[in-house]
Amino acid sequence: MHTINIHEAKTHLSRLVEQAAAGAEIVIAKAGRPVARLMPLAEATRKPRRLGILTGKYVVPDDIDAPFATDIEGMFYGPADVGRVAKAVSMLT
């Protein structure tokens, strides 16, 4: 582990980052006291996601909003106006 002062770290930051990426650990000190550590990031160990894991287990209807049409209208127009809005829409079409 290599220790440098904060002024030197500001001056040579890009070089220090390259060293850390290569595996070195660098301690940055202020007035002789360590305050930070520059080190490489650990490699991601996530497993890749498997696509299609739920294929065939659920069916999405063609008109997914149909069962909830009155609830959706109630959210926009208020529960008291749901019937009147539906009648007005049917008269327009």
C-alpha positions as CSV (number, residue, x, y, z in Angstrom):
1,M,0.0,0.0,0.0
2,H,1.4,3.3,-1.1
3,T,0.7,6.6,0.9
4,I,0.7,10.0,-0.7
5,N,-0.4,13.5,0.5
6,I,-3.5,15.1,-0.9
7,H,-1.7,17.7,-2.9
8,E,0.3,15.1,-4.8
9,A,-3.0,13.1,-5.3
10,K,-4.6,16.1,-6.9
11,T,-1.6,16.7,-9.1
12,H,-1.3,13.1,-10.3
13,L,-4.9,11.8,-10.1
14,S,-5.1,10.2,-13.5
15,R,-1.9,8.3,-13.0
16,L,-3.1,7.1,-9.5
17,V,-6.4,6.0,-11.0
18,E,-4.6,3.9,-13.6
19,Q,-2.5,2.3,-10.8
20,A,-5.6,1.5,-8.8
21,A,-7.3,0.0,-11.8
22,A,-4.2,-2.2,-12.2
23,G,-4.7,-3.5,-8.7
24,A,-2.7,-1.1,-6.4
25,E,-4.1,0.4,-3.2
26,I,-3.2,4.0,-2.5
27,V,-3.8,5.8,0.8
28,I,-4.3,9.5,0.5
29,A,-3.2,11.5,3.6
30,K,-3.9,15.0,4.8
31,A,-1.3,16.5,7.2
32,G,0.2,13.0,7.6
33,R,-3.1,11.3,8.7
34,P,-4.7,8.9,6.3
35,V,-8.1,10.1,5.1
36,A,-9.0,8.0,2.0
37,R,-8.1,4.9,0.2
38,L,-8.0,4.6,-3.6
39,M,-8.4,1.0,-4.7
40,P,-9.8,-1.0,-7.7
41,L,-13.5,-1.9,-7.9
42,A,-14.5,-5.5,-7.4
43,E,-15.7,-7.2,-10.6
44,A,-19.4,-7.7,-10.9
45,T,-20.5,-11.2,-10.0
46,R,-24.1,-11.1,-11.1
47,K,-25.5,-14.0,-13.0
48,P,-27.0,-13.1,-16.3
49,R,-30.8,-13.0,-16.3
50,R,-32.6,-15.8,-18.0
51,L,-35.2,-14.5,-20.4
52,G,-38.6,-16.1,-20.8
53,I,-38.7,-17.7,-17.3
54,L,-42.5,-17.2,-17.1
55,T,-43.3,-18.2,-20.7
56,G,-46.7,-19.9,-20.8
57,K,-47.5,-19.3,-17.1
58,Y,-49.6,-16.2,-17.6
59,V,-51.9,-15.0,-20.4
60,V,-52.3,-11.3,-21.1
61,P,-55.8,-10.4,-22.5
62,D,-56.0,-8.4,-25.8
63,D,-57.8,-5.6,-24.0
64,I,-56.0,-5.5,-20.7
65,D,-57.9,-2.3,-19.5
66,A,-61.4,-3.7,-20.1
67,P,-62.0,-5.2,-16.6
68,F,-60.9,-2.0,-15.0
69,A,-62.6,0.6,-17.3
70,T,-65.1,1.9,-14.6
71,D,-62.3,2.1,-12.0
72,I,-60.1,4.1,-14.4
73,E,-63.0,6.4,-15.2
74,G,-63.6,6.9,-11.5
75,M,-60.0,8.0,-11.0
76,F,-60.3,10.6,-13.7
77,Y,-63.9,11.9,-13.3
78,G,-64.7,10.9,-9.7
79,P,-66.9,7.9,-8.7
80,A,-70.2,9.9,-8.9
81,D,-69.7,10.8,-12.6
82,V,-68.7,7.4,-13.9
83,G,-72.2,6.5,-15.2
84,R,-72.8,9.9,-16.8
85,V,-69.4,9.8,-18.6
86,A,-70.0,6.4,-20.0
87,K,-73.5,7.5,-21.4
88,A,-72.0,10.7,-22.9
89,V,-69.2,8.7,-24.6
90,S,-71.7,6.2,-26.0
91,M,-73.9,9.0,-27.4
92,L,-70.9,10.5,-29.2
93,T,-70.0,7.2,-31.0
